[in-house]
Amino acid sequence: MNWRPRLVALDIDGTLTPVGSNDISPAVKAAITRVAEHGTHVVLCTGRSLIGTTPIAAQLPASHAVCSNGAVWWDPATGEVIRRTTFDPGPTIKALQALLPGAVFAIEQTGVGNLSLGRFLPDDLWGVTTDATFDEIAATPTPRLVMRWLDHTPAELSFAVRNLEMSGIEWSVDHTEAWLTAVPENVTKGSALEELGQELGIGAQDALAIGDGSNDVEMLKWAGLGVAMGQAPAHVQAAADAVAPTVLEDGAAEVLGRFFPA
């Protein structure tokens, strides 16, 4: 193939690492290093908060990091947050509490951790977690709200929210845990990459994106070549142009090797 992407957008959990892990395989690291050596922009594009993204960025030659599903932009070279879009989480929490008894909530404190309403499982949240009241959380604009429905499956959560309408936010349900993430309205990985591409002078036709989750669909559709990981749900694979091997098979390295061979 003569085509080679000028921008490579990479999801983290389920794409570069097993979900919740910071361990990147040598093959994936080597492939991403080759991408950067060719002058292509490497963009980490993740639902993780900034503090969950930095351990990954420290291992890779990323030129940009788009965190919290597009709500927080971070420059790995300077360590500076260059964009932070927020919303008021109170109405969303109230709507979800009424529908999902026993759900627990946390809002991102960028670069620090989270304020939580209810007790999450160990290792659920990145950074320092501080207990807070509903009023305290409702009064704190945030780029990212996460909700975990304890003792339920992802399928149960997806069914429970199937007819849910919430204004002022974008939200997605994880396919590996009963976990929902909400960010400001009109903010997605795809919209963030469109804006970033404009700043870099790179159009979608020159971009490759790789991901595995519902929050990757807009990104995969935006990119000139969108690749879903092999373990991605059917609707994510349907949104992609191609399907890679799974994360445990170093699928991202296989895809990148097609355009940036060793």
N, C-alpha and C positions, 0 to 999 in steps of 0.2 A: 504494500500500500504506500502511496506517495503522501497521503495525508498524515500530518503529525500535529497534535494539539498544541496550542500556545498557552492554554490554561488547563490545568487538571484539578478538578474539585473532588475532594475525598471525604466521605463520611468517616467517622472513627469507629464507633461500636458496631460490630458485626461486619465491618469492612476492612479496617486496618488491624483491629484487635478483636478477640472474643468480647462479648458484651460485658461491660463493667471492668475490663482489665486495662492495664497500661502496657501490656506486653505486645510488642510488635515483632513479628518474625524477622530473622535476618534477610530472607528473600524479599519481603515487602520493603524493608528499609533500603536494601540495595537498589530495588527498582525505583523507588522514589528519589533516591540520590541521583540516579541516572537522568531522571526527568529534569531535575534542577540543573544538572550539569549541561544540559542542552539549552538552557535559557528559558525553559517553560516555567510559568508561574505555578507553584504548588499551593493550593488553597485548601486548608482544613475547613470543612463545612459540616458542622456538628450541632446536635441538639444539646450537647454538654454545655454547662456554664463555663465561663472563662477559667475558673480555678480548676475545673476538671479537664480543660483542654491543655493547659500549660505543661503537664507532664508528657503529653504526646508531642507537642511542639518542640520540646527540648531535645527530642530524639531525631527530628526530621528537619530537612532544609526547606521549611515552609516559608513562603513569602508573605502570606496573609492567613488569618484565622477568622472565620465567620462562625461565631458561637451562638448558643441559645436560639437555634433555628433561624438565624439571621438578625436577631435583635441586638447583638453585641459584635462589633468588629474590633479586632485587636491586631496590632503590628508586632510580630515576633522579634523584629530587629531592635525596636526601641522599647518594647514592653509597654506601650501606651494603648489605651482604649481610644479608638478614633471615632467610634459611633456607638451610641447606647440609646435605644428606643424603648420607651416604657409604657405601661398601662396601669390602670387602677384595678387591683385584683379582687376587691371586695365583692362586687356583683357576681363574678365568676364563681368564687368560693361558695356564695350563698346558693347559687343555682345548682351546683354540684352536691352540696350538702343535702339539699332537699331530695335529690335523686339517688344518692349513693350513701346510705347510712354507714358510718364507720370509716369513711374515707379520711385520710390525713393529707395535709397540704404544706407546701413550703414555697417561699418566694426567694429568688436569687438576690443576694447582696454581692454585686459584681466584684470579683477579686478577693472576696472574704469567705463567703459561704452562703448560709441560708437563715431565714427566720422561719420557724416551723410551727404549725398548728396541729398538734398530735404527734405521736411518736412513730418515726419511720423505722424500718429494719436496719440493722447494722450495715454500714457500707453503702447504703442507698444514696447518700448525699455527699457531695464533694465539699471539702473545707469545713469551717467552723459552723456548727448548727446551734442556733439560739432559740429556745422556746419563746413563743410570743402569744399574745391574745389575738382574737379576731380583730378587734379595734386597732391594735398596733399594726397588724399586717395590712388591713384595709386602708390605713393611712400612709402606706409606703408604696409609691409607684415602683414597679419592677419590670425588667425585661422578660422575666420568665417565671411562670408558676408551674409547679409540678404537683400532681395528685397521685397518691397510691391507694388503691382499694384493697385493703388487707383481707386475706383469706378468700380472695376471688381470683378467677382466671382472666387472662386477656380476652377470651371469647365472651365471658360473662360481662365484662366491662363494655366491650364493643356493642353487645346486644342492648345493654342498659342505656347507652347514650345514642342509640341509632337514630332517634328522632329529636335529639337535643339541639336546640338553637340558642346560641349565645352570641350576642352582638359585641362588637368592639375588640374581638380577639380572633386569632387563628389557633386551632387546636388539633392535636393528633393523638392517637392511641398507639402505644407500643405493642409490638406483636410477640414480645417475649415475657412481659410482666403486665399485671393489671395497673397500668401507669398511663397517665394522661399529662401532656405538656401543653401549656397555653402561652402564647406570645402576642404582641400587639397586632391589631388588625392590619392586613395587607403586608405582613412580614412573613416571608418564607425563605427557605434556602434559595429557591429559584429567583425570587425578586432581589435578594441580596446579591446574587451572582450577576444578575443583569446590570445592577448599578455598579458593582465593582468592575465588571467587564467594560462598561462605558468609561470609567475612570482610567482604565489601563489601555483603552483603545483596542479591546479584543471582543469580537462578537461571539454570539452563541455558536455560530458555525465552526469556530476554531476552539471549542471547548469540549473536554471529555469529563464526564462526571460518573462516579461509582458510588453506589449506596445500596442499602438493604431494607430500609424501613419506610413506613407511611410518610414520615416527614421528609423523605428523599424524593417523593414522586415529582414535585414541582421542579426540583433540580434536574432529575433525569429527563424530564420533558423539555426543559430549557436547553440543555446542552446539545451540541451538534451530534454527539454520540453519548447516549446515556446507557450505562451498564448496571444491571442489577446483580447482586451477589446470588450465588446458587441456593442459599437457604432463605432468600427473601420470600415473603408471602406472594401468592399468585397475582394479586392486584398490583404489586410493585413490579414484578417481572413483566406484567402486561404493559406497564407504562414505559418500559425501557426498550432500547433498540437491540440489546443483546443481553445474554445472561452469562456470568462468569462462574467458575467453580466456587465453592463455599469459602468462607473465611478460614476454616480449618485446613483447607487445601491451598491457601495462599492465592485465592482467586484474584485479588487486586494486583499481585505481582505478575500473574499470568497475563492480565489485560495490559498492563503497562509495558510488559516485555514485547508486546506486538509492535509498539511504536517506538520504544526506547530499548532496543536489544542490548544484551551484555556484550 
